[in-house]
């Protein structure tokens, strides 16, 4: 049995969880919410840094969401989330990095500022992050023209990364109506069964969002 440590409201937990749901893998989901203190201790025994998500298989821990998904592709080859073809795989990994670093990473700067509270507020960090989000929204809107997934290779690692990134980034800095392609892509992601399952499982924790979760999605 696989053991998966994460939190239902965590974006990177979602990313690997979507892959687990896509593959229909049986696993023991151990939430690290404060309600389950033993799970956090178990997680740190495997990875002292304490970051999640973390997957344990046959006593071996795997962490970092992209690595977990790549390991799952090795363990359960179908459906593939990283194409076997090297060129296709490179494009999928490229978009994975875009969504993690240039969408979720920037949104996280704004969230972290809110967590610091008024005394730690740094307007330049927030304004800069939102400006960079606006720039990447425009780029993604051009790149995602059409009605499919992030790449031409079906639902992949890239979409596992995109779903939580765009879900939360839109809460942090609303995706403007003019970005029709990007908004359409986000809507398709949220309607996809493995993603909508994550959304619903996280719904009870929306009070955790430091900026105040909007009354939508």
N, C-alpha and C positions, 0 to 999 in steps of 0.2 A: 504493500500500500504506500502510495505517495503521501507525504505530509506537507501541507502548504501553510506557511505562516504569513499573515497579512492582515490588513484592516479593510472592512467593506467600504470605507469612505476614501481610501488612499488611491490616488491615480495610478501609481505604479503597481499596486496590488491588482487593480482592474486589468491592467495591460496583460499580465501573465494569466490572470484568472480567465480572461476572454479566450485565451489559447487553450486552457484546460477544458473550458466548456465546448469550444469548437471541436475538440478531439474526443469529447465524451469520456474523458479519463476519470476513473474513480480515485478519489483522494480524500484525505482527512483534513478538513479546513479548520485551522486553529487560529481564531481571531486574537489579535494582540491588543484589543480594546482593554482599557484598565479593568473592565469587568472580569477579565480572565488573566490575573497576574502570573499564573504559572506558565502560560504560553509565552509571555515575554521573557521569562527566565530561561525557558527551553531554547528560544530563538537565540539569545545571547550566548548560550552554551555552544551553539553551532557557529555563531558569528558575533564575536564580542562587540563589534561596532554597533550591533543592534538594529541595523537597517533592515527593512522588509520591502518587498516580499522575499521569501526564502523557501526553496523547495528542498525537501530531504527525500532521497531515494536510496534504499539499502544502506542507510547510515551516512551517506555522502551528501553534504549540503551544496546547493547551487544557489547563488544569489546574483543580483542584477537582472532586471526583467527581460532584457533582450537575450541574455545567456540562458535564462530559464526556458524561454520559448525555443531557442535553438536546441537545447537539450531535449525538450519535448518532441521536437521534430525527429530527433534521433531515436527516441524511445517509442514513439507512436507516429510512424511516417505519414499516415493519412488522417485527415487532409493536410497536405504540406502547407506550411506557413512561410517557409523560405524556399524559393524554387531551387531545383537541382542545377539548372543552368547558371553558370557563374555570372553572366551578364545580367540576367534577370534578378539573381540574388543580390547583386550589387545595387541595383535600382531600389529594391525593396529595403535593403539596409540603409541606403541613402535617405529615403523618406522616414524610416524609423528614427534616424538621428535628427532630421528636421523637426519632427513632432516632439521628440523628447527635449531637445536643446533649445530650439527657437520658438516653440509654442509653450510647452509645459514649463520649461526653464524660466521663460520671461514671466509667465503668469505666477510662478512661485515667488518671484521677487516681490510682487505686489502683495501676495498673501503673507509673506514673511514680514513685510512692513506693517501690515495690519496686526499681526501677532505681537510685534514689538510694542504696539500701543502708541498713543499720542506723544508720549515723551521720547519715543525712539523713531518717530516718523521722519523719513528722509524724502522730501518731495522729489528731489532729482532722481532717486532710484525708481520711484513709482512712475514719474513722467517718462523716464527713459525706457522703462520696460513696456509701458503702454504704446509708446511710439514704435518700438521694435515689433510689438505684436501687430500693430497696424500695417507695418511694412510687410511682414510675413503673410498676413491675411491677403494682401493684394497679390503677392507672389503665388500663394496657394490657389487663389481664385483663378488665376491664369493656368496654372499647372493642372488643376482638377476639372477642367472643362469637360463636360460629358456627364453621364449618369451612372458611372461605375464606381469602382473602388480606387484607392490611391494609385495603384499601378495596373497595368493590363493583365496581371497574373492572378486574378481572383482575390479573395479575402486573404490577406497575408499579415505577417509581422507588422508591416507598415500601418495597417488598419487597426491592429491591436494597440499600437502606440497612439494613433490618431484619435480613437474614441474618447479615452479619458482626457487627453490633451485639449481637444476642442470643446468637450463638455465643460471643463472648468475654465478654460481661457475665455469662453463666451460669458461666463459669470463675472470674470475679472474685468474684461474689456469687450463689450458687446460687439459681435460681428455685424457690421453695418449691412443694411438691406441691399446696398449696391453690390455686395459680394455674393451674388446669387449662386454661383457654382459652389462656393465654400459652404454657404448655408444649406444648400441642398445636400451636399456630402455629409455634413454633420447630422442632418435629419435622417439620412439613410443609415448612418452608423447607429443612431439611437433607436432605430426601428429594428435593427438586426438582433435576432434572438439572444445571442450570447452577450451582447452589449446591454440590451434592455433588461436582461436578468441582473446584471451588475448594478444598473441604475436603481432597480427596485430594491435590491438587497441593501443599498446604501441609503435609501430614503430615510430610514429612522435616525440617521446620524447627521442630517443636514444642519442641525443647530451647531455642529462643530465648525461650520464654515465661518471664519473670522470676519468676513465682509458682509455676512448675512446672505443666506441662500435666496436667490430670487424666486418669486412665486410662478415658476414655469419648469419645463422639463419634467 
